[in-house]
Amino acid sequence: MRTPTISTQLPMPGFRALRRSSVLVAGALLAACNGPPRVCGDEIPEQELFTGEDVRLEPCFVDPEGEKLTLEATSSEEPVATAQVYGLEVNIQAISPGNADVTVTATDPGGRSASLGFGVLVPNRPPHADGELSEIGMLADDTTELPIDLYFADPDGEPLTFAATSGDPSVASASIRDLSTLVVAGLADGATTVTLTATDPGELTGERTVDVRVLEPVLIFRDDFDSNNYEWAFNFALHYLYRDGLLHLRNRYSHYFGVGDRRVNVAEWEYRASVGVEEGGENAECQAVGLGSFRGTGSSWAWALFAERSYRIVGPGGVNERGSSDAVRVVGERTEMVWTSRLGVMTLAAGETVLARLDHELFAPWSPELMDRARLVVATACTDTYRVALYDWAELWAVEADDEP
């Protein structure tokens, strides 16, 4: 009898099937583990930053295989905000007002990636006043210019546009020239305010006001020298005589000024006179005739002189401006001397011919725009004495000073 044998073929197919199934399961599990990165943690909220501020964030990404991830960040509006990656962190920098969307992408070595996004808000802030802006004092018919952009600041660094309006256009007008220069024109005696407005690209505005005082010079005095009106006080170095509608002044000493003083209390002055020198004799061109200004103390003085074809201004601070001009003709003639101290500048002219223009800073510490004595000044440019200087008329236009000398 043959002994039956057990076949090993039947279970083998089953065994092979079992092995195949295990491989498939393991492969499926392996494929499931070898997946793309994914976002973890909470979403990043909108970031609110002012221009110039920044914030550093660490977005949360995880890789199933624990592989090293590479980050990339982009901004939808780089003029508003930029995004820069530093390792596993992202730095957000606010550039200018507006809104931007930032997208951060994490990529594994196999090129698979995941992304997250968040918004960035950069609020717009209004311009504001900056620096000190003092009262504008000016004369009627004069203008003052100021660089208005120096008196506003924009916290976001944006360009500004400017406007100016006068509270009383009959006293002073206000306008903007060349985009950022304030021009105020004095029209009539009085006071007003000018409102300055700065506007940023987002239409936010900032305002400030400046006081404006317009002064109208008036005739303080005019003397035609027809006779002695006793308004002038002459010093010891002079002989004086009123004759033929002229004031004759003759200096006694070559080394002293002959001076006639008249009390005033003015600012922003224009002092005019028709002057000459008596003709005849030798060295007539040595005689100098002119005007002087005095303020407060003995050191606060200045004078301007005409001699034949020459002029000179002397004052505190070492001022000694001199020169020559054919416009200065005094021997046997009359020349109109125009000496002004206005708006920070001293000017000397012979009629319409400007001879010298000096900044007030040269006269420090004296304030040459103020005068409490108007002077007639006579001197000689050589050693001769008893030369005669002549004044046909003299007048002073100025603003009455507020303070006492």
SULGI-V252869 format. One record per helix or strand of 3 or more residues. SS is the DSSP state (h for helix, s for strand). FROM is the first residue (numbers start at 1). TO is the last residue. If there is no record, write none. Layout:
ss from to
SS FROM TO
SS FROM TO
This chain:
ss from to
h 9 33
s 54 57
s 70 75
s 81 86
s 89 94
s 98 107
s 113 122
s 136 139
s 143 147
h 148 151
s 161 166
s 172 177
s 181 186
s 190 199
s 205 215
s 218 223
s 238 243
s 246 251
s 258 277
h 284 286
s 287 294
s 301 307
s 310 315
s 319 324
s 335 342
s 345 350
s 353 359
h 360 363
s 370 380
s 388 400
